[in-house]
Amino acid sequence: MWNQPSKISHFMLDLTPYTCLGAALRDALDRWPNETCLIESDRDREKLRLTYSDFKGLARRLLRALQDADFNPGDRAAIIMTNQSKWLVSAYAIFYGGGVVVPLDYKLSAAEHLELLAHSKAKFLVVEYYLWRAIMHSPEFKNAKMQVVLVTEAPAAVDLAGAYRWEEFRRKGEPTFVNRQKEDPASIVYSSGTGGRPKGCVLTHENYLEQCRALTAWYPFWPGVRYLSILPTNHAIDFMVGFIGPFVCGACVVHLRTLRPEYVRDAFTRYKITYMSLVPMVLKNLERGLRAKFEELPKSRRFLLNRLVSLNRLLTRRRARVGLSRILLPQVHSAFGGQLRAMFTGGAFIEPSTLQFFYDLGIPVANGYGLTEAGTALTLNDFKPFRADTVGKPLPGVELRVLNPDREGIGEVAVRSKTVMSHYLDDPELTTQTIVDGWLLTGDLGRFDVSRHLQLFGRKKNMIVTEGGKNIYPEDIETVFDGLPVKEYCILAAHYIWPAKSLGHEMLIIVLRPESSQQFNSTLRDDLAARNRRLPDFKRVGGYVLWDREFPRTASMKIRRPGLAEEIRKRLDPSSAVVEL
């Protein structure tokens, strides 16, 4: 990176000799006892500030209580919480005791949480009160088998159904540190869509240690760096860049428990933020806000700003020069706190124009590519030079191949790396389908340019990725449409039927085979639309296709989605087939 402190390796913990995260994080806490490691801010109020020594005290008292409650090495402990310090304290305690963290997305429904808790066989659970309340009221709660549940921020007088208050679950005395080996599981991470079958990616300690080494080689942290965390910590990016990476380098994480733009802006200036990660949807919103402010400037000032932006773009064409950009565009950089070095994004398509917009302001956005099965990231833009039309180059230690390329060089991306997961939990069949001869088949279509930058062009899988970075599997949504008065129906991603070799603006469609052409009337359409509204925005179907033939099926009578997609593609053009809801 540019303008980084001399002898940066002096500040970083050398991860080479470590076999597990617990040991690395333990030594990091001892190495920087007086450095601030965590700040928690809610709106315009700072709620908490912890040094590494404070953090260590909280986590060790928590682990002592867990071990007294029969927490053993290898036990699985799930965490369902929004973005906050208790998430990191709990995770460190679990790692220190040799446990396995199961980070679950707090935005899932109570039924989905219970399904994944059962699938992961989690014995322990740390959960926010409002989420626990929803879980307790779920019909499936009677089958829950967690041994100990810790609930954060619970009111004093409420019944917690046998759970403990996180804030009171403490014991004095030294906890027992448990060392783990590199091949041992560190976490079980579920994708945001399950495809009708929970896919728990078992990630080892080696996976995380190698990923951390690769990322900090390009984007190092050090004491004094402040990372603004607005993504939930269960998100793969923030788990690494907002927890493990900063902690092994003595840096500080600022948790912001709101996404309201005015408070995000205030956090930049109040805490002099150095780095930040955000999903493409939030980055686009930030771009729109800045463009609107620029348009409000008087004509003369807007003219001057445009000239300075053009000059900055010219002078940073070959490499980022943040120091120079701050001189040319001081007001823009002051609005970001004056210390911002880069932002990170990934997990979904982002328009090159958005990346170019920020780069021209001297605020580089490192666009990357990765997937849950391979840790946090496989590629990242290193700005040498900046390329808005790619997802960057392979990180150190990552091998990428393009399988069966077509005439344009586009094929399925495969990866081999020490960051690739061990296996899918309790699913050897899916594991052997996904990892072949040591290569992880990503299901994503891409190609390399002459400088080994990776360009992505879509997906082979029957899946879409939303602007917010969520994987949506059509199979998960079909139950909402059970009972429609049609012969049969099926939900597919539009790009799965008509591959356009492009990303962005992806859409789910429902393929309907009515009883007869006359029966698709306003009543059926209204029923379809009403059911669709029950789904969260990011899971809604965007349109429908009418189909007059039997759906192809397997011997076990499951719909052959590839075959159906091929038949539709041969007979129908997308512009005439898809009718928007």
C-alpha positions in Angstrom: 0.0 0.0 0.0 0.9 3.7 -0.3 2.3 6.0 2.4 2.3 3.3 5.0 4.5 3.5 8.1 8.1 2.3 7.7 8.8 -1.1 9.1 5.2 -2.0 9.1 5.9 -5.6 9.8 7.1 -4.4 13.3 3.5 -3.7 14.2 1.9 -6.9 12.8 1.8 -10.1 14.7 3.7 -12.8 12.6 1.0 -15.4 12.1 3.5 -18.0 10.6 4.1 -20.0 13.8 0.4 -20.1 15.0 -1.9 -23.1 14.5 -5.1 -21.5 15.7 -6.9 -18.2 16.0 -7.2 -18.5 19.8 -3.5 -18.4 20.3 -2.9 -15.5 17.8 -5.7 -13.4 19.3 -4.4 -14.2 22.8 -1.0 -12.9 22.0 -2.4 -9.8 20.3 -4.3 -8.9 23.4 -1.1 -9.2 25.5 1.0 -7.3 23.0 -1.1 -4.1 22.9 -2.8 -4.0 26.3 -3.2 -0.2 26.4 -4.3 0.4 22.8 -8.0 0.9 22.1 -9.4 -2.1 20.3 -13.1 -1.4 20.3 -15.4 1.6 20.2 -19.2 1.1 20.1 -21.3 4.1 18.9 -25.1 4.2 18.6 -26.3 7.2 16.6 -24.4 10.2 18.1 -23.6 8.6 21.4 -20.6 6.6 22.3 -21.7 3.6 24.4 -18.4 1.8 25.0 -14.7 2.1 24.6 -12.4 -0.9 25.4 -8.6 -1.3 25.4 -7.2 -4.7 24.5 -6.7 -5.3 28.3 -10.4 -4.4 29.0 -11.5 -6.7 26.2 -9.3 -9.5 27.6 -10.9 -9.2 31.0 -14.5 -9.4 29.7 -13.8 -12.4 27.4 -11.9 -14.4 30.0 -14.6 -14.0 32.7 -17.2 -15.1 30.1 -15.2 -18.1 29.1 -14.6 -19.1 32.7 -18.4 -19.2 33.2 -18.9 -21.1 29.9 -16.3 -23.7 30.9 -18.0 -24.1 34.3 -21.2 -24.8 32.3 -19.5 -27.7 30.5 -18.2 -25.9 27.4 -15.6 -28.2 26.0 -13.0 -28.1 23.1 -14.8 -28.6 19.8 -18.2 -27.5 21.1 -20.1 -25.4 18.7 -21.4 -22.0 19.8 -23.7 -19.9 17.6 -23.9 -16.1 17.6 -26.9 -14.2 16.4 -26.4 -10.5 17.0 -26.3 -7.2 15.2 -23.1 -5.3 14.9 -21.7 -4.7 18.4 -18.8 -5.4 20.8 -20.4 -8.3 22.5 -20.2 -10.3 19.2 -16.4 -10.0 19.2 -16.0 -10.6 23.0 -18.1 -13.8 22.7 -16.3 -15.1 19.6 -12.8 -14.5 21.2 -14.0 -16.4 24.3 -15.1 -19.3 22.2 -11.9 -19.5 20.2 -9.8 -19.2 23.4 -11.6 -22.2 24.8 -11.1 -24.3 21.6 -14.7 -24.0 20.5 -16.2 -23.6 17.0 -18.1 -20.3 16.2 -21.3 -20.6 14.2 -22.1 -17.1 12.9 -25.7 -16.8 11.8 -27.3 -13.9 9.9 -29.6 -12.0 12.3 -31.9 -11.0 9.4 -33.1 -14.6 9.0 -36.5 -15.6 10.4 -36.8 -17.4 13.7 -37.7 -20.7 11.8 -34.5 -20.4 9.7 -32.4 -19.7 12.8 -33.8 -22.8 14.5 -33.2 -24.9 11.4 -29.5 -23.8 11.2 -29.0 -24.2 15.0 -30.3 -27.8 14.6 -28.2 -28.5 11.5 -25.0 -27.1 13.1 -25.7 -29.0 16.4 -24.8 -25.9 18.3 -24.7 -26.6 22.1 -24.4 -22.9 23.0 -26.0 -19.8 21.7 -25.3 -16.1 22.2 -28.3 -14.0 20.9 -29.8 -10.5 21.2 -33.0 -10.3 23.2 -35.4 -9.2 20.4 -34.1 -12.2 18.3 -34.4 -14.6 21.2 -38.0 -13.4 21.8 -38.9 -14.3 18.2 -37.2 -17.7 18.5 -39.1 -18.5 21.7 -42.4 -17.7 20.0 -41.7 -19.9 16.9 -43.6 -23.2 16.7 -40.3 -25.0 16.1 -38.9 -23.8 19.4 -40.1 -26.9 21.2 -37.5 -28.9 19.3 -34.5 -26.7 20.2 -31.6 -28.5 21.9 -29.2 -25.8 22.9 -27.5 -26.5 26.2 -26.8 -22.9 27.3 -28.3 -19.7 25.8 -26.9 -16.2 26.6 -29.2 -13.3 25.9 -27.8 -9.8 25.5 -29.7 -6.6 26.5 -32.7 -8.4 28.0 -35.0 -6.4 30.2 -34.8 -7.2 33.9 -38.2 -8.7 34.5 -38.8 -10.8 31.4 -39.0 -14.6 31.2 -36.1 -15.9 29.1 -37.2 -19.5 29.0 -34.2 -20.8 30.9 -31.6 -18.6 29.2 -29.1 -16.5 31.0 -28.4 -12.8 30.7 -25.1 -12.3 28.9 -24.1 -9.3 31.1 -24.5 -11.4 34.3 -22.9 -14.7 33.0 -19.5 -14.3 34.6 -17.1 -16.2 36.8 -13.9 -15.2 38.5 -10.8 -17.3 38.0 -8.6 -18.1 35.0 -10.2 -19.9 32.1 -8.4 -22.8 30.4 -6.7 -22.0 27.1 -7.1 -24.8 24.5 -4.8 -24.9 21.6 -6.1 -26.2 18.3 -4.4 -27.5 15.2 -4.6 -25.8 11.8 -6.9 -28.5 10.3 -9.4 -28.2 13.2 -12.7 -26.4 12.5 -12.8 -22.7 13.5 -16.2 -21.9 12.3 -19.2 -23.2 10.4 -20.5 -20.5 8.1 -23.9 -20.7 6.2 -24.6 -19.0 3.0 -27.4 -16.4 3.1 -29.6 -18.7 0.9 -29.7 -22.5 1.6 -31.1 -23.8 -1.7 -33.5 -26.0 0.3 -30.6 -27.8 2.0 -28.4 -26.1 4.6 -24.9 -25.6 3.4 -22.6 -25.2 6.3 -19.1 -24.4 5.2 -16.6 -25.8 7.7 -13.7 -23.3 7.8 -10.5 -24.3 9.6 -8.0 -22.3 11.6 -5.6 -22.5 8.7 -8.2 -21.0 6.4 -8.5 -17.9 8.5 -4.8 -17.5 9.3 -3.8 -17.8 5.6 -6.6 -15.4 4.6 -5.4 -12.9 7.2 -1.8 -13.1 6.1 -2.8 -12.5 2.4 -5.0 -9.5 3.1 -2.7 -7.8 5.5 0.2 -8.2 3.0 -1.7 -5.8 0.7 -3.7 -3.8 3.2 -1.9 -3.7 6.5 -3.3 -2.4 9.8 -1.3 -1.0 12.7 -1.9 0.7 16.1 -3.8 3.9 15.4 -5.7 2.6 12.4 -9.5 2.8 12.9 -11.8 0.5 10.9 -15.4 1.6 10.7 -17.7 -1.5 11.0 -21.2 -1.1 9.7 -21.6 -4.7 8.2 -22.8 -7.4 10.6 -19.9 -9.4 11.9 -21.4 -12.6 10.6 -20.6 -11.2 7.1 -17.4 -12.9 5.9 -15.8 -9.5 5.0 -16.4 -8.0 8.5 -15.5 -11.1 10.3 -12.0 -10.9 8.8 -11.4 -7.2 8.1 -13.5 -6.0 11.1 -12.2 -8.5 13.7 -9.3 -10.8 13.0 -7.2 -8.5 10.8 -7.3 -5.4 13.0 -6.8 -7.4 16.3 -3.7 -9.2 15.2 -2.3 -5.7 14.2 -3.2 -3.7 17.3 -5.8 -1.6 15.4 -9.2 -0.3 16.5 -12.6 -1.3 15.3 -15.4 1.3 15.5 -18.8 -0.4 15.7 -21.6 1.8 14.4 -25.1 0.4 15.3 -27.0 2.4 12.7 -26.8 2.8 8.9 -28.4 6.2 8.8 -26.3 8.4 6.5 -26.0 11.3 8.9 -24.5 9.1 11.6 -22.2 7.4 9.2 -20.9 10.8 8.1 -20.4 11.8 11.7 -18.5 8.7 12.5 -16.0 9.4 9.7 -15.1 12.8 11.1 -15.4 12.0 14.8 -13.2 8.9 14.8 -10.9 9.7 11.8 -11.6 6.4 10.0 -8.8 4.7 8.1 -10.7 1.8 6.4 -14.2 0.7 5.9 -16.1 -2.2 4.2 -19.5 -1.9 2.6 -21.7 -3.8 0.3 -22.3 -2.4 -3.3 -25.9 -1.2 -2.4 -24.6 1.1 0.4 -21.7 2.3 -1.8 -24.3 3.3 -4.5 -26.3 5.2 -1.9 -23.2 7.0 -0.8 -22.4 7.9 -4.4 -25.9 9.3 -5.0 -25.7 11.4 -1.9 -22.3 12.9 -3.0 -23.5 13.6 -6.5 -26.6 15.4 -5.1 -24.4 17.6 -2.9 -22.1 18.4 -5.8 -25.1 19.4 -7.9 -26.2 21.8 -5.2 -22.9 23.8 -5.5 -23.0 27.2 -7.2 -22.0 26.9 -10.8 -18.5 28.4 -10.3 -17.6 26.1 -7.5 -19.0 23.1 -9.3 -16.8 24.0 -12.3 -13.7 24.2 -10.1 -14.5 20.9 -8.4 -14.8 19.2 -11.8 -11.5 20.5 -12.9 -9.8 19.4 -9.7 -11.3 15.9 -10.0 -10.1 15.7 -13.6 -6.6 16.7 -12.5 -6.6 14.2 -9.7 -7.7 11.4 -12.1 -4.8 12.3 -14.4 -2.2 12.3 -11.6 -3.4 9.0 -10.1 -3.8 7.1 -13.4 -0.9 4.7 -12.6 -1.3 4.4 -8.9 -3.3 5.8 -6.0 -1.8 8.8 -4.3 -4.1 9.5 -1.4 -1.9 12.2 0.1 -1.9 14.2 -3.1 -5.7 13.7 -3.5 -6.2 15.2 0.0 -4.4 18.3 -1.1 -6.3 18.7 -4.3 -9.7 17.9 -2.8 -9.5 18.9 0.9 -13.2 19.5 1.5 -14.2 16.1 0.0 -11.6 14.3 2.2 -12.5 16.3 5.3 -16.0 15.1 5.0 -14.6 11.5 5.3 -12.5 12.5 8.3 -9.3 13.3 6.5 -7.7 9.9 7.2 -9.5 7.5 5.0 -7.1 5.4 2.9 -9.5 2.9 1.2 -12.8 1.3 1.3 -13.5 -2.4 0.5 -16.5 -3.8 -1.3 -17.5 -7.2 -2.7 -20.2 -9.9 -2.5 -22.2 -8.5 -5.4 -21.9 -6.7 -8.7 -20.9 -3.1 -8.6 -20.9 -0.8 -11.7 -17.4 0.3 -12.8 -18.7 3.9 -13.0 -19.3 3.9 -9.2 -15.8 2.6 -8.5 -14.3 5.2 -10.9 -16.3 8.0 -9.3 -14.7 7.3 -5.9 -11.3 6.7 -7.3 -11.4 10.1 -9.1 -12.1 11.7 -5.7 -9.0 10.1 -4.3 -11.0 7.6 -2.2 -10.0 4.2 -3.6 -12.5 1.4 -3.4 -10.9 -2.0 -3.4 -13.4 -4.3 -5.3 -12.9 -8.0 -4.6 -14.3 -11.4 -5.3 -14.8 -14.3 -3.0 -17.3 -16.8 -1.7 -18.1 -18.4 1.6 -16.5 -21.7 0.6 -13.1 -20.0 0.1 -13.0 -17.6 3.1 -13.2 -13.8 2.7 -11.7 -13.0 -0.7 -9.9 -14.6 -3.6 -9.1 -11.5 -5.6 -8.7 -7.8 -4.7 -7.8 -4.7 -6.5 -4.3 -3.5 -5.5 -4.5 -0.2 -7.4 -1.4 -1.1 -9.4 -3.0 0.2 -11.5 -6.6 0.8 -10.7 -9.1 -1.2 -12.8 -12.7 -0.4 -12.4 -13.9 -3.1 -14.8 -12.4 -6.1 -12.8 -12.5 -7.6 -9.4 -8.7 -7.4 -9.1 -5.9 -9.9 -9.0 -5.6 -13.2 -7.1 -4.4 -12.6 -3.5 -1.1 -14.2 -2.4 -1.4 -17.9 -2.1 -4.5 -18.1 -4.3 -4.5 -20.1 -7.6 -7.3 -19.4 -10.1 -8.2 -21.3 -13.3 -10.9 -20.7 -15.9 -12.3 -24.1 -16.9 -13.5 -24.9 -20.4 -13.3 -21.4 -21.7 -15.3 -20.4 -24.8 -14.1 -18.4 -27.8 -14.1 -15.3 -25.6 -12.1 -16.9 -22.9 -15.0 -17.2 -20.5 -15.5 -20.3 -18.4 -16.1 -21.4 -14.9 -13.7 -20.0 -12.2 -12.0 -22.7 -10.1 -9.8 -22.0 -7.1 -7.1 -23.8 -5.2 -5.9 -22.2 -1.9 -5.2 -22.8 1.7 -8.2 -20.6 2.4 -10.7 -23.1 0.8 -13.0 -24.7 3.3 -12.5 -28.2 4.6 -15.9 -29.5 3.6 -19.7 -29.0 3.8 -21.0 -30.0 7.2 -22.5 -33.5 7.1 -22.8 -33.5 3.3 -20.0 -35.5 1.7 -21.9 -35.8 -1.6 -22.1 -32.0 -2.1 -18.5 -31.6 -0.9 -17.2 -34.0 -3.6 -19.3 -32.2 -6.2 -17.9 -28.9 -5.3 -14.2 -29.7 -4.6 -12.8 -31.8 -7.4 -9.1 -32.9 -7.3 -8.3 -30.1 -4.8 -10.0 -27.4 -6.9 -13.1 -25.6 -5.7 -15.7 -25.1 -8.5 -17.2 -21.7 -7.9 -20.1 -21.8 -10.4 -19.1 -18.3 -11.5 -18.2 -17.4 -15.0 -15.1 -15.3 -15.6 -11.9 -14.7 -17.6 -8.5 -13.2 -17.1 -7.2 -10.3 -19.1 -3.6 -9.9 -20.2 -2.6 -8.5 -16.8 -4.2 -11.4 -14.9 -7.1 -9.2 -13.6 -10.3 -11.3 -13.2 -13.5 -10.2 -14.9 -16.8 -11.8 -14.0 -19.7 -12.4 -16.4 -22.4 -14.2 -14.5 -23.2 -17.5 -12.8 -23.7 -21.1 -13.8 -25.8 -21.7 -10.7 -29.5 -21.3 -10.4 -28.9 -18.5 -8.0 -28.8 -14.7 -7.9 -26.8 -12.3 -5.8 -28.6 -9.2 -4.6 -27.1 -5.7 -4.5 -26.8 -6.2 -0.7 -24.6 -9.2 -1.3 -27.1 -11.9 -0.3 -27.3 -15.3 -2.1 -30.9 -16.0 -3.1 -31.7 -19.6 -4.1 -35.0 -19.8 -5.9 -35.9 -23.2 -4.3 -36.2 -21.4 -0.9 -38.9 -19.1 -2.2 -41.2 -21.7 -4.0 -43.1 -22.6 -0.8 -44.6 -19.1 -0.7 -46.4 -19.9 -3.9 -47.7 -23.3 -2.8 -51.4 -23.7 -3.7 -51.5 -21.4 -6.8 -54.2 -22.7 -9.1 -51.8 -23.9 -11.8 -50.6 -27.3 -13.0 -47.1 -26.6 -12.0 -44.7 -23.8 -11.4 -41.0 -23.2 -10.9 -38.8 -20.3 -9.9 -35.6 -19.6 -11.8 -33.1 -16.8 -12.1 -33.6 -15.0 -15.4 -29.9 -15.1 -16.1 -30.0 -18.9 -15.6 -32.4 -19.2 -18.6 -30.8 -16.5 -20.8 -27.1 -16.2 -19.9 -26.2 -12.6 -20.8 -22.6 -12.7 -19.6 -23.3 -9.7 -17.6 -23.9 -8.9 -13.9 -26.2 -6.5 -12.1 -30.0 -6.0 -12.2 -30.5 -9.7 -11.7 -34.1 -11.0 -11.3 -36.0 -14.0 -10.2 -38.9 -15.1 -12.4 -41.7 -17.7 -11.8 -42.5 -20.1 -14.7 -46.2 -20.9 -14.7 -48.0 -23.7 -16.4 -51.7 -22.8 -16.1 -54.5 -25.3 -16.3 -55.4 -23.5 -19.5 -54.4 -20.3 -21.2 -57.8 -18.8 -20.3 -57.2 -19.4 -16.6 -54.4 -16.9 -16.3 -56.7 -14.0 -15.4 -56.6 -11.0 -13.1 -57.6 -13.2 -10.1 -54.5 -15.4 -10.6 -52.3 -12.4 -11.2 -53.5 -10.7 -8.0 -53.0 -13.9 -6.0 -49.4 -14.1 -7.4 -48.7 -10.5 -6.6 -50.1 -10.8 -3.0 -48.0 -13.9 -2.3 -45.0 -12.1 -3.7 -45.5 -9.2 -1.3 -45.1 -11.6 1.7 -41.5 -12.0 0.8 -38.7 -9.7 1.9 -37.8 -7.2 -0.8 -34.6 -8.9 -1.7 -36.4 -12.3 -2.3 -39.3 -11.1 -4.4 -40.0 -12.4 -7.9 -39.7 -9.7 -10.6 -41.8 -11.3 -13.3 -43.4 -14.4 -14.8 -43.3 -16.6 -17.8 -46.2 -18.6 -19.1 -45.3 -22.1 -20.3 -47.6 -24.6 -22.1 -45.6 -27.8 -21.8 -44.9 -30.3 -19.0 -41.9 -29.6 -17.0 -39.0 -32.1 -17.4 -38.5 -34.2 -14.3 -36.1 -36.7 -12.9 -36.9 -40.3 -12.0 -37.7 -39.1 -8.5 -40.1 -36.5 -10.0 -38.0 -33.4 -9.1 -38.1 -30.6 -11.7 -35.0 -30.7 -14.0 -34.2 -27.1 -13.8 -31.4 -27.1 -16.3 -33.6 -28.9 -18.8 -36.5 -26.6 -18.2 -34.2 -23.5 -18.6 -32.8 -24.9 -21.9 -36.3 -25.6 -23.3 -37.5 -22.0 -22.5 -34.3 -20.5 -23.9 -34.8 -22.3 -27.2 -38.4 -21.3 -27.6 -38.8 -17.9 -26.0 -37.0 -14.6 -26.1 -36.6 -12.8 -22.7 -38.0 -9.5 -24.0 -41.3 -11.1 -25.0 -41.5 -13.9 -22.4 -41.0 -12.1 -19.1 -44.0 -10.1 -17.9 -43.2 -7.9 -14.8 -45.3 -8.2 -11.7 
